[in-house]
């Protein structure tokens, strides 16, 4: 019932990304960066010394730096500890109690610790928009594009992209800056975004250099 142990795999190269149905132009002055659920709890399932995790964090660090240089607000999601059955709802049936009372695993991973001017939203469901102020916050900022990176690709990252699309917010999923349960599920998420709800881009499009 819990998240399975996740074997490492190589993050996909941009050459393997599916072609996006839309060719939306990216406008930094209209965008926010969402760093999705990069908590110690979720990264722990990749096991110690995961090359996948090292590559992921390095790319997100570079993307975050580039976004800050362009004046793009940085927003994090993080699930809380000690969720009541009412708060957790059907997630209990699918994944168990989650972080539970393990406060030491609730934090955003140290390598991506939020800066003082970053925003951290409490995450209650797959989509970052559910039971949060994300949409109203973006409206106040007059921003209607969302860059999505983090974990897990085919769950929260994908559902956030779908939800954004249904709210007339353009989602840009950074295909080599998300991680998943497997390469198959990773690519499934990218195919769905590219064909149904958004645009798949690469970390290099946002200034990340290997």
PyMOL CGO cylinders between C-alpha atoms (Angstrom):
from pymol import cmd
from pymol.cgo import CYLINDER

trace = [
    CYLINDER, 0.00, 0.00, 0.00, 2.95, 2.35, 0.50, 0.3, 1, 1, 1, 1, 1, 1,
    CYLINDER, 2.95, 2.35, 0.50, 5.16, 3.77, -2.24, 0.3, 1, 1, 1, 1, 1, 1,
    CYLINDER, 5.16, 3.77, -2.24, 7.45, 1.02, -3.60, 0.3, 1, 1, 1, 1, 1, 1,
    CYLINDER, 7.45, 1.02, -3.60, 11.23, 1.15, -3.57, 0.3, 1, 1, 1, 1, 1, 1,
    CYLINDER, 11.23, 1.15, -3.57, 12.24, 2.88, -6.79, 0.3, 1, 1, 1, 1, 1, 1,
    CYLINDER, 12.24, 2.88, -6.79, 15.19, 1.71, -8.91, 0.3, 1, 1, 1, 1, 1, 1,
    CYLINDER, 15.19, 1.71, -8.91, 17.42, 4.36, -10.45, 0.3, 1, 1, 1, 1, 1, 1,
    CYLINDER, 17.42, 4.36, -10.45, 17.19, 5.15, -14.16, 0.3, 1, 1, 1, 1, 1, 1,
    CYLINDER, 17.19, 5.15, -14.16, 18.73, 7.78, -16.41, 0.3, 1, 1, 1, 1, 1, 1,
    CYLINDER, 18.73, 7.78, -16.41, 16.73, 10.96, -16.83, 0.3, 1, 1, 1, 1, 1, 1,
    CYLINDER, 16.73, 10.96, -16.83, 15.54, 11.15, -20.44, 0.3, 1, 1, 1, 1, 1, 1,
    CYLINDER, 15.54, 11.15, -20.44, 17.34, 13.31, -22.94, 0.3, 1, 1, 1, 1, 1, 1,
    CYLINDER, 17.34, 13.31, -22.94, 15.38, 16.07, -24.64, 0.3, 1, 1, 1, 1, 1, 1,
    CYLINDER, 15.38, 16.07, -24.64, 15.79, 14.23, -27.94, 0.3, 1, 1, 1, 1, 1, 1,
    CYLINDER, 15.79, 14.23, -27.94, 13.45, 11.52, -26.62, 0.3, 1, 1, 1, 1, 1, 1,
    CYLINDER, 13.45, 11.52, -26.62, 10.67, 13.89, -25.52, 0.3, 1, 1, 1, 1, 1, 1,
    CYLINDER, 10.67, 13.89, -25.52, 7.31, 13.57, -27.26, 0.3, 1, 1, 1, 1, 1, 1,
    CYLINDER, 7.31, 13.57, -27.26, 6.34, 16.45, -29.54, 0.3, 1, 1, 1, 1, 1, 1,
    CYLINDER, 6.34, 16.45, -29.54, 3.94, 18.83, -27.84, 0.3, 1, 1, 1, 1, 1, 1,
    CYLINDER, 3.94, 18.83, -27.84, 0.62, 19.52, -29.53, 0.3, 1, 1, 1, 1, 1, 1,
    CYLINDER, 0.62, 19.52, -29.53, 0.86, 23.17, -28.53, 0.3, 1, 1, 1, 1, 1, 1,
    CYLINDER, 0.86, 23.17, -28.53, 3.76, 25.51, -29.17, 0.3, 1, 1, 1, 1, 1, 1,
    CYLINDER, 3.76, 25.51, -29.17, 3.08, 28.04, -26.44, 0.3, 1, 1, 1, 1, 1, 1,
    CYLINDER, 3.08, 28.04, -26.44, 5.75, 30.70, -26.08, 0.3, 1, 1, 1, 1, 1, 1,
    CYLINDER, 5.75, 30.70, -26.08, 7.29, 30.85, -22.62, 0.3, 1, 1, 1, 1, 1, 1,
    CYLINDER, 7.29, 30.85, -22.62, 7.13, 34.28, -20.98, 0.3, 1, 1, 1, 1, 1, 1,
    CYLINDER, 7.13, 34.28, -20.98, 9.18, 34.64, -17.77, 0.3, 1, 1, 1, 1, 1, 1,
    CYLINDER, 9.18, 34.64, -17.77, 7.14, 37.65, -16.66, 0.3, 1, 1, 1, 1, 1, 1,
    CYLINDER, 7.14, 37.65, -16.66, 3.99, 35.49, -16.75, 0.3, 1, 1, 1, 1, 1, 1,
    CYLINDER, 3.99, 35.49, -16.75, 5.40, 32.36, -15.10, 0.3, 1, 1, 1, 1, 1, 1,
    CYLINDER, 5.40, 32.36, -15.10, 5.99, 30.75, -11.72, 0.3, 1, 1, 1, 1, 1, 1,
    CYLINDER, 5.99, 30.75, -11.72, 8.28, 27.80, -10.98, 0.3, 1, 1, 1, 1, 1, 1,
    CYLINDER, 8.28, 27.80, -10.98, 6.69, 24.96, -9.02, 0.3, 1, 1, 1, 1, 1, 1,
    CYLINDER, 6.69, 24.96, -9.02, 9.14, 22.61, -7.27, 0.3, 1, 1, 1, 1, 1, 1,
    CYLINDER, 9.14, 22.61, -7.27, 6.88, 19.69, -6.50, 0.3, 1, 1, 1, 1, 1, 1,
    CYLINDER, 6.88, 19.69, -6.50, 7.20, 17.53, -3.35, 0.3, 1, 1, 1, 1, 1, 1,
    CYLINDER, 7.20, 17.53, -3.35, 11.00, 17.29, -3.14, 0.3, 1, 1, 1, 1, 1, 1,
    CYLINDER, 11.00, 17.29, -3.14, 10.78, 16.19, 0.49, 0.3, 1, 1, 1, 1, 1, 1,
    CYLINDER, 10.78, 16.19, 0.49, 13.15, 13.78, 2.19, 0.3, 1, 1, 1, 1, 1, 1,
    CYLINDER, 13.15, 13.78, 2.19, 10.23, 11.38, 2.65, 0.3, 1, 1, 1, 1, 1, 1,
    CYLINDER, 10.23, 11.38, 2.65, 9.61, 10.97, -1.08, 0.3, 1, 1, 1, 1, 1, 1,
    CYLINDER, 9.61, 10.97, -1.08, 13.27, 10.93, -2.06, 0.3, 1, 1, 1, 1, 1, 1,
    CYLINDER, 13.27, 10.93, -2.06, 13.96, 8.19, 0.50, 0.3, 1, 1, 1, 1, 1, 1,
    CYLINDER, 13.96, 8.19, 0.50, 12.18, 5.65, -1.73, 0.3, 1, 1, 1, 1, 1, 1,
    CYLINDER, 12.18, 5.65, -1.73, 14.99, 5.94, -4.28, 0.3, 1, 1, 1, 1, 1, 1,
    CYLINDER, 14.99, 5.94, -4.28, 17.45, 4.60, -1.69, 0.3, 1, 1, 1, 1, 1, 1,
    CYLINDER, 17.45, 4.60, -1.69, 20.82, 6.00, -0.62, 0.3, 1, 1, 1, 1, 1, 1,
    CYLINDER, 20.82, 6.00, -0.62, 23.24, 7.25, -3.26, 0.3, 1, 1, 1, 1, 1, 1,
    CYLINDER, 23.24, 7.25, -3.26, 20.71, 7.31, -6.08, 0.3, 1, 1, 1, 1, 1, 1,
    CYLINDER, 20.71, 7.31, -6.08, 22.25, 8.78, -9.24, 0.3, 1, 1, 1, 1, 1, 1,
    CYLINDER, 22.25, 8.78, -9.24, 18.77, 9.68, -10.41, 0.3, 1, 1, 1, 1, 1, 1,
    CYLINDER, 18.77, 9.68, -10.41, 18.22, 11.83, -7.32, 0.3, 1, 1, 1, 1, 1, 1,
    CYLINDER, 18.22, 11.83, -7.32, 21.62, 13.50, -7.67, 0.3, 1, 1, 1, 1, 1, 1,
    CYLINDER, 21.62, 13.50, -7.67, 20.93, 14.36, -11.32, 0.3, 1, 1, 1, 1, 1, 1,
    CYLINDER, 20.93, 14.36, -11.32, 17.43, 15.59, -10.52, 0.3, 1, 1, 1, 1, 1, 1,
    CYLINDER, 17.43, 15.59, -10.52, 18.50, 17.87, -7.69, 0.3, 1, 1, 1, 1, 1, 1,
    CYLINDER, 18.50, 17.87, -7.69, 21.38, 19.30, -9.72, 0.3, 1, 1, 1, 1, 1, 1,
    CYLINDER, 21.38, 19.30, -9.72, 19.04, 20.22, -12.55, 0.3, 1, 1, 1, 1, 1, 1,
    CYLINDER, 19.04, 20.22, -12.55, 16.42, 21.74, -10.31, 0.3, 1, 1, 1, 1, 1, 1,
    CYLINDER, 16.42, 21.74, -10.31, 19.10, 23.80, -8.55, 0.3, 1, 1, 1, 1, 1, 1,
    CYLINDER, 19.10, 23.80, -8.55, 20.17, 25.22, -11.91, 0.3, 1, 1, 1, 1, 1, 1,
    CYLINDER, 20.17, 25.22, -11.91, 16.60, 25.86, -13.00, 0.3, 1, 1, 1, 1, 1, 1,
    CYLINDER, 16.60, 25.86, -13.00, 15.77, 27.61, -9.74, 0.3, 1, 1, 1, 1, 1, 1,
    CYLINDER, 15.77, 27.61, -9.74, 18.84, 29.85, -10.05, 0.3, 1, 1, 1, 1, 1, 1,
    CYLINDER, 18.84, 29.85, -10.05, 17.93, 30.74, -13.63, 0.3, 1, 1, 1, 1, 1, 1,
    CYLINDER, 17.93, 30.74, -13.63, 14.32, 31.46, -12.70, 0.3, 1, 1, 1, 1, 1, 1,
    CYLINDER, 14.32, 31.46, -12.70, 15.33, 33.73, -9.85, 0.3, 1, 1, 1, 1, 1, 1,
    CYLINDER, 15.33, 33.73, -9.85, 17.62, 35.65, -12.20, 0.3, 1, 1, 1, 1, 1, 1,
    CYLINDER, 17.62, 35.65, -12.20, 14.62, 36.19, -14.49, 0.3, 1, 1, 1, 1, 1, 1,
    CYLINDER, 14.62, 36.19, -14.49, 12.35, 37.32, -11.66, 0.3, 1, 1, 1, 1, 1, 1,
    CYLINDER, 12.35, 37.32, -11.66, 10.21, 34.17, -11.73, 0.3, 1, 1, 1, 1, 1, 1,
    CYLINDER, 10.21, 34.17, -11.73, 8.65, 33.39, -8.31, 0.3, 1, 1, 1, 1, 1, 1,
    CYLINDER, 8.65, 33.39, -8.31, 9.60, 30.01, -6.84, 0.3, 1, 1, 1, 1, 1, 1,
    CYLINDER, 9.60, 30.01, -6.84, 6.87, 27.96, -5.17, 0.3, 1, 1, 1, 1, 1, 1,
    CYLINDER, 6.87, 27.96, -5.17, 7.28, 24.63, -3.37, 0.3, 1, 1, 1, 1, 1, 1,
    CYLINDER, 7.28, 24.63, -3.37, 4.74, 22.03, -2.33, 0.3, 1, 1, 1, 1, 1, 1,
    CYLINDER, 4.74, 22.03, -2.33, 5.22, 19.87, 0.76, 0.3, 1, 1, 1, 1, 1, 1,
    CYLINDER, 5.22, 19.87, 0.76, 2.92, 17.36, 2.37, 0.3, 1, 1, 1, 1, 1, 1,
    CYLINDER, 2.92, 17.36, 2.37, 2.34, 17.78, 6.12, 0.3, 1, 1, 1, 1, 1, 1,
    CYLINDER, 2.34, 17.78, 6.12, 2.92, 15.25, 8.88, 0.3, 1, 1, 1, 1, 1, 1,
    CYLINDER, 2.92, 15.25, 8.88, 0.20, 13.78, 11.12, 0.3, 1, 1, 1, 1, 1, 1,
    CYLINDER, 0.20, 13.78, 11.12, -2.65, 14.11, 8.65, 0.3, 1, 1, 1, 1, 1, 1,
    CYLINDER, -2.65, 14.11, 8.65, -6.02, 13.17, 10.08, 0.3, 1, 1, 1, 1, 1, 1,
    CYLINDER, -6.02, 13.17, 10.08, -8.08, 10.51, 8.24, 0.3, 1, 1, 1, 1, 1, 1,
    CYLINDER, -8.08, 10.51, 8.24, -10.41, 13.31, 7.12, 0.3, 1, 1, 1, 1, 1, 1,
    CYLINDER, -10.41, 13.31, 7.12, -7.55, 15.37, 5.74, 0.3, 1, 1, 1, 1, 1, 1,
    CYLINDER, -7.55, 15.37, 5.74, -5.90, 12.45, 3.99, 0.3, 1, 1, 1, 1, 1, 1,
    CYLINDER, -5.90, 12.45, 3.99, -9.12, 10.98, 2.62, 0.3, 1, 1, 1, 1, 1, 1,
    CYLINDER, -9.12, 10.98, 2.62, -8.76, 8.35, -0.10, 0.3, 1, 1, 1, 1, 1, 1,
    CYLINDER, -8.76, 8.35, -0.10, -4.98, 8.72, -0.15, 0.3, 1, 1, 1, 1, 1, 1,
    CYLINDER, -4.98, 8.72, -0.15, -5.04, 6.44, 2.88, 0.3, 1, 1, 1, 1, 1, 1,
    CYLINDER, -5.04, 6.44, 2.88, -6.59, 3.66, 0.80, 0.3, 1, 1, 1, 1, 1, 1,
    CYLINDER, -6.59, 3.66, 0.80, -4.12, 4.09, -2.04, 0.3, 1, 1, 1, 1, 1, 1,
    CYLINDER, -4.12, 4.09, -2.04, -0.84, 4.88, -0.23, 0.3, 1, 1, 1, 1, 1, 1,
    CYLINDER, -0.84, 4.88, -0.23, -1.28, 4.46, 3.51, 0.3, 1, 1, 1, 1, 1, 1,
    CYLINDER, -1.28, 4.46, 3.51, -0.71, 7.19, 6.11, 0.3, 1, 1, 1, 1, 1, 1,
    CYLINDER, -0.71, 7.19, 6.11, 2.06, 9.00, 4.23, 0.3, 1, 1, 1, 1, 1, 1,
    CYLINDER, 2.06, 9.00, 4.23, 4.72, 10.82, 6.21, 0.3, 1, 1, 1, 1, 1, 1,
    CYLINDER, 4.72, 10.82, 6.21, 2.75, 10.15, 9.41, 0.3, 1, 1, 1, 1, 1, 1,
    CYLINDER, 2.75, 10.15, 9.41, 4.66, 11.54, 12.42, 0.3, 1, 1, 1, 1, 1, 1,
    CYLINDER, 4.66, 11.54, 12.42, 8.18, 11.32, 10.95, 0.3, 1, 1, 1, 1, 1, 1,
    CYLINDER, 8.18, 11.32, 10.95, 8.95, 15.01, 11.22, 0.3, 1, 1, 1, 1, 1, 1,
    CYLINDER, 8.95, 15.01, 11.22, 12.57, 14.48, 10.18, 0.3, 1, 1, 1, 1, 1, 1,
    CYLINDER, 12.57, 14.48, 10.18, 11.37, 13.40, 6.71, 0.3, 1, 1, 1, 1, 1, 1,
    CYLINDER, 11.37, 13.40, 6.71, 8.89, 16.22, 6.16, 0.3, 1, 1, 1, 1, 1, 1,
    CYLINDER, 8.89, 16.22, 6.16, 11.43, 18.88, 5.19, 0.3, 1, 1, 1, 1, 1, 1,
    CYLINDER, 11.43, 18.88, 5.19, 12.30, 19.96, 1.68, 0.3, 1, 1, 1, 1, 1, 1,
    CYLINDER, 12.30, 19.96, 1.68, 15.60, 18.26, 0.79, 0.3, 1, 1, 1, 1, 1, 1,
    CYLINDER, 15.60, 18.26, 0.79, 18.57, 20.35, 2.00, 0.3, 1, 1, 1, 1, 1, 1,
    CYLINDER, 18.57, 20.35, 2.00, 20.01, 20.81, -1.50, 0.3, 1, 1, 1, 1, 1, 1,
    CYLINDER, 20.01, 20.81, -1.50, 16.84, 22.68, -2.50, 0.3, 1, 1, 1, 1, 1, 1,
    CYLINDER, 16.84, 22.68, -2.50, 15.96, 24.34, 0.79, 0.3, 1, 1, 1, 1, 1, 1,
    CYLINDER, 15.96, 24.34, 0.79, 13.66, 27.31, 0.12, 0.3, 1, 1, 1, 1, 1, 1,
    CYLINDER, 13.66, 27.31, 0.12, 15.03, 30.82, 0.34, 0.3, 1, 1, 1, 1, 1, 1,
    CYLINDER, 15.03, 30.82, 0.34, 13.32, 33.39, 2.53, 0.3, 1, 1, 1, 1, 1, 1,
    CYLINDER, 13.32, 33.39, 2.53, 11.45, 34.89, -0.42, 0.3, 1, 1, 1, 1, 1, 1,
    CYLINDER, 11.45, 34.89, -0.42, 10.19, 31.53, -1.74, 0.3, 1, 1, 1, 1, 1, 1,
    CYLINDER, 10.19, 31.53, -1.74, 6.69, 30.25, -1.08, 0.3, 1, 1, 1, 1, 1, 1,
    CYLINDER, 6.69, 30.25, -1.08, 5.91, 26.84, 0.46, 0.3, 1, 1, 1, 1, 1, 1,
    CYLINDER, 5.91, 26.84, 0.46, 2.37, 25.51, 0.04, 0.3, 1, 1, 1, 1, 1, 1,
    CYLINDER, 2.37, 25.51, 0.04, 0.88, 22.67, 2.05, 0.3, 1, 1, 1, 1, 1, 1,
    CYLINDER, 0.88, 22.67, 2.05, 0.07, 19.79, -0.31, 0.3, 1, 1, 1, 1, 1, 1,
    CYLINDER, 0.07, 19.79, -0.31, -3.12, 17.80, 0.33, 0.3, 1, 1, 1, 1, 1, 1,
    CYLINDER, -3.12, 17.80, 0.33, -3.87, 15.97, -2.93, 0.3, 1, 1, 1, 1, 1, 1,
    CYLINDER, -3.87, 15.97, -2.93, -2.15, 14.99, -6.17, 0.3, 1, 1, 1, 1, 1, 1,
    CYLINDER, -2.15, 14.99, -6.17, -2.74, 18.41, -7.69, 0.3, 1, 1, 1, 1, 1, 1,
    CYLINDER, -2.74, 18.41, -7.69, -0.98, 21.37, -6.09, 0.3, 1, 1, 1, 1, 1, 1,
    CYLINDER, -0.98, 21.37, -6.09, -4.11, 23.44, -6.80, 0.3, 1, 1, 1, 1, 1, 1,
    CYLINDER, -4.11, 23.44, -6.80, -6.40, 21.37, -4.59, 0.3, 1, 1, 1, 1, 1, 1,
    CYLINDER, -6.40, 21.37, -4.59, -7.15, 22.95, -1.20, 0.3, 1, 1, 1, 1, 1, 1,
    CYLINDER, -7.15, 22.95, -1.20, -4.41, 25.55, -1.73, 0.3, 1, 1, 1, 1, 1, 1,
    CYLINDER, -4.41, 25.55, -1.73, -4.11, 29.22, -2.61, 0.3, 1, 1, 1, 1, 1, 1,
    CYLINDER, -4.11, 29.22, -2.61, -1.95, 28.55, -5.68, 0.3, 1, 1, 1, 1, 1, 1,
    CYLINDER, -1.95, 28.55, -5.68, -4.45, 29.79, -8.26, 0.3, 1, 1, 1, 1, 1, 1,
    CYLINDER, -4.45, 29.79, -8.26, -5.43, 32.95, -6.37, 0.3, 1, 1, 1, 1, 1, 1,
    CYLINDER, -5.43, 32.95, -6.37, -1.75, 33.63, -5.65, 0.3, 1, 1, 1, 1, 1, 1,
    CYLINDER, -1.75, 33.63, -5.65, -0.93, 33.40, -9.35, 0.3, 1, 1, 1, 1, 1, 1,
    CYLINDER, -0.93, 33.40, -9.35, -3.86, 35.66, -10.21, 0.3, 1, 1, 1, 1, 1, 1,
    CYLINDER, -3.86, 35.66, -10.21, -2.61, 38.27, -7.76, 0.3, 1, 1, 1, 1, 1, 1,
    CYLINDER, -2.61, 38.27, -7.76, 0.84, 38.04, -9.38, 0.3, 1, 1, 1, 1, 1, 1,
    CYLINDER, 0.84, 38.04, -9.38, -0.80, 38.28, -12.83, 0.3, 1, 1, 1, 1, 1, 1,
    CYLINDER, -0.80, 38.28, -12.83, 0.90, 35.07, -13.90, 0.3, 1, 1, 1, 1, 1, 1,
    CYLINDER, 0.90, 35.07, -13.90, -0.75, 32.41, -16.05, 0.3, 1, 1, 1, 1, 1, 1,
    CYLINDER, -0.75, 32.41, -16.05, 2.10, 30.01, -16.85, 0.3, 1, 1, 1, 1, 1, 1,
    CYLINDER, 2.10, 30.01, -16.85, 3.49, 27.35, -14.51, 0.3, 1, 1, 1, 1, 1, 1,
    CYLINDER, 3.49, 27.35, -14.51, 6.81, 25.51, -14.83, 0.3, 1, 1, 1, 1, 1, 1,
    CYLINDER, 6.81, 25.51, -14.83, 6.63, 22.11, -13.14, 0.3, 1, 1, 1, 1, 1, 1,
    CYLINDER, 6.63, 22.11, -13.14, 9.55, 20.02, -11.86, 0.3, 1, 1, 1, 1, 1, 1,
    CYLINDER, 9.55, 20.02, -11.86, 10.06, 17.55, -9.00, 0.3, 1, 1, 1, 1, 1, 1,
    CYLINDER, 10.06, 17.55, -9.00, 8.46, 14.22, -8.09, 0.3, 1, 1, 1, 1, 1, 1,
    CYLINDER, 8.46, 14.22, -8.09, 6.60, 12.03, -8.92, 0.3, 1, 1, 1, 1, 1, 1,
    CYLINDER, 6.60, 12.03, -8.92, 6.07, 12.60, -12.63, 0.3, 1, 1, 1, 1, 1, 1,
    CYLINDER, 6.07, 12.60, -12.63, 2.97, 10.50, -13.34, 0.3, 1, 1, 1, 1, 1, 1,
    CYLINDER, 2.97, 10.50, -13.34, 1.23, 11.39, -10.09, 0.3, 1, 1, 1, 1, 1, 1,
    CYLINDER, 1.23, 11.39, -10.09, 1.43, 14.90, -8.62, 0.3, 1, 1, 1, 1, 1, 1,
    CYLINDER, 1.43, 14.90, -8.62, 3.37, 16.57, -11.43, 0.3, 1, 1, 1, 1, 1, 1,
    CYLINDER, 3.37, 16.57, -11.43, 0.99, 15.26, -14.09, 0.3, 1, 1, 1, 1, 1, 1,
    CYLINDER, 0.99, 15.26, -14.09, -2.17, 15.98, -12.11, 0.3, 1, 1, 1, 1, 1, 1,
    CYLINDER, -2.17, 15.98, -12.11, -0.99, 19.51, -11.35, 0.3, 1, 1, 1, 1, 1, 1,
    CYLINDER, -0.99, 19.51, -11.35, -0.39, 20.07, -15.07, 0.3, 1, 1, 1, 1, 1, 1,
    CYLINDER, -0.39, 20.07, -15.07, -3.87, 18.76, -15.94, 0.3, 1, 1, 1, 1, 1, 1,
    CYLINDER, -3.87, 18.76, -15.94, -5.47, 20.87, -13.23, 0.3, 1, 1, 1, 1, 1, 1,
    CYLINDER, -5.47, 20.87, -13.23, -3.59, 23.97, -14.39, 0.3, 1, 1, 1, 1, 1, 1,
    CYLINDER, -3.59, 23.97, -14.39, -4.83, 23.42, -17.95, 0.3, 1, 1, 1, 1, 1, 1,
    CYLINDER, -4.83, 23.42, -17.95, -8.43, 23.18, -16.74, 0.3, 1, 1, 1, 1, 1, 1,
    CYLINDER, -8.43, 23.18, -16.74, -7.96, 26.52, -14.94, 0.3, 1, 1, 1, 1, 1, 1,
    CYLINDER, -7.96, 26.52, -14.94, -6.61, 28.21, -18.10, 0.3, 1, 1, 1, 1, 1, 1,
    CYLINDER, -6.61, 28.21, -18.10, -3.08, 28.27, -16.70, 0.3, 1, 1, 1, 1, 1, 1,
    CYLINDER, -3.08, 28.27, -16.70, -0.51, 27.05, -19.23, 0.3, 1, 1, 1, 1, 1, 1,
    CYLINDER, -0.51, 27.05, -19.23, 1.61, 24.20, -17.81, 0.3, 1, 1, 1, 1, 1, 1,
    CYLINDER, 1.61, 24.20, -17.81, 5.20, 23.65, -18.94, 0.3, 1, 1, 1, 1, 1, 1,
    CYLINDER, 5.20, 23.65, -18.94, 6.54, 20.35, -17.62, 0.3, 1, 1, 1, 1, 1, 1,
    CYLINDER, 6.54, 20.35, -17.62, 10.34, 20.17, -17.52, 0.3, 1, 1, 1, 1, 1, 1,
    CYLINDER, 10.34, 20.17, -17.52, 10.74, 16.64, -18.85, 0.3, 1, 1, 1, 1, 1, 1,
    CYLINDER, 10.74, 16.64, -18.85, 14.29, 16.04, -17.59, 0.3, 1, 1, 1, 1, 1, 1,
    CYLINDER, 14.29, 16.04, -17.59, 13.70, 17.68, -14.21, 0.3, 1, 1, 1, 1, 1, 1,
    CYLINDER, 13.70, 17.68, -14.21, 11.01, 15.34, -12.93, 0.3, 1, 1, 1, 1, 1, 1,
    CYLINDER, 11.01, 15.34, -12.93, 11.56, 11.85, -11.52, 0.3, 1, 1, 1, 1, 1, 1,
    CYLINDER, 11.56, 11.85, -11.52, 9.18, 8.93, -11.37, 0.3, 1, 1, 1, 1, 1, 1,
    CYLINDER, 9.18, 8.93, -11.37, 8.68, 5.30, -10.38, 0.3, 1, 1, 1, 1, 1, 1,
    CYLINDER, 8.68, 5.30, -10.38, 10.20, 4.13, -13.67, 0.3, 1, 1, 1, 1, 1, 1,
    CYLINDER, 10.20, 4.13, -13.67, 11.22, 5.37, -17.10, 0.3, 1, 1, 1, 1, 1, 1,
    CYLINDER, 11.22, 5.37, -17.10, 7.98, 3.93, -18.54, 0.3, 1, 1, 1, 1, 1, 1,
    CYLINDER, 7.98, 3.93, -18.54, 5.83, 5.94, -16.14, 0.3, 1, 1, 1, 1, 1, 1,
    CYLINDER, 5.83, 5.94, -16.14, 8.04, 9.01, -16.61, 0.3, 1, 1, 1, 1, 1, 1,
    CYLINDER, 8.04, 9.01, -16.61, 7.55, 8.91, -20.39, 0.3, 1, 1, 1, 1, 1, 1,
    CYLINDER, 7.55, 8.91, -20.39, 3.85, 8.15, -20.01, 0.3, 1, 1, 1, 1, 1, 1,
    CYLINDER, 3.85, 8.15, -20.01, 3.47, 11.37, -18.03, 0.3, 1, 1, 1, 1, 1, 1,
    CYLINDER, 3.47, 11.37, -18.03, 5.34, 13.35, -20.68, 0.3, 1, 1, 1, 1, 1, 1,
    CYLINDER, 5.34, 13.35, -20.68, 3.25, 11.86, -23.49, 0.3, 1, 1, 1, 1, 1, 1,
    CYLINDER, 3.25, 11.86, -23.49, 0.04, 12.77, -21.70, 0.3, 1, 1, 1, 1, 1, 1,
    CYLINDER, 0.04, 12.77, -21.70, 1.17, 16.34, -21.07, 0.3, 1, 1, 1, 1, 1, 1,
    CYLINDER, 1.17, 16.34, -21.07, 2.43, 16.79, -24.63, 0.3, 1, 1, 1, 1, 1, 1,
    CYLINDER, 2.43, 16.79, -24.63, -0.76, 15.45, -26.18, 0.3, 1, 1, 1, 1, 1, 1,
    CYLINDER, -0.76, 15.45, -26.18, -3.47, 16.58, -23.79, 0.3, 1, 1, 1, 1, 1, 1,
    CYLINDER, -3.47, 16.58, -23.79, -2.70, 19.49, -21.51, 0.3, 1, 1, 1, 1, 1, 1,
    CYLINDER, -2.70, 19.49, -21.51, 0.61, 21.30, -21.90, 0.3, 1, 1, 1, 1, 1, 1,
    CYLINDER, 0.61, 21.30, -21.90, 4.06, 21.68, -23.32, 0.3, 1, 1, 1, 1, 1, 1,
    CYLINDER, 4.06, 21.68, -23.32, 7.08, 19.51, -22.47, 0.3, 1, 1, 1, 1, 1, 1,
    CYLINDER, 7.08, 19.51, -22.47, 10.34, 21.45, -22.32, 0.3, 1, 1, 1, 1, 1, 1,
    CYLINDER, 10.34, 21.45, -22.32, 13.93, 20.68, -21.28, 0.3, 1, 1, 1, 1, 1, 1,
    CYLINDER, 13.93, 20.68, -21.28, 16.02, 22.04, -18.42, 0.3, 1, 1, 1, 1, 1, 1,
    CYLINDER, 16.02, 22.04, -18.42, 18.39, 23.58, -20.97, 0.3, 1, 1, 1, 1, 1, 1,
    CYLINDER, 18.39, 23.58, -20.97, 15.49, 25.73, -22.23, 0.3, 1, 1, 1, 1, 1, 1,
    CYLINDER, 15.49, 25.73, -22.23, 15.58, 27.43, -18.84, 0.3, 1, 1, 1, 1, 1, 1,
    CYLINDER, 15.58, 27.43, -18.84, 19.34, 27.96, -18.69, 0.3, 1, 1, 1, 1, 1, 1,
    CYLINDER, 19.34, 27.96, -18.69, 20.50, 24.69, -17.10, 0.3, 1, 1, 1, 1, 1, 1,
    CYLINDER, 20.50, 24.69, -17.10, 23.86, 23.52, -18.44, 0.3, 1, 1, 1, 1, 1, 1,
    CYLINDER, 23.86, 23.52, -18.44, 25.26, 20.01, -17.93, 0.3, 1, 1, 1, 1, 1, 1,
]
cmd.load_cgo(trace, "trace")
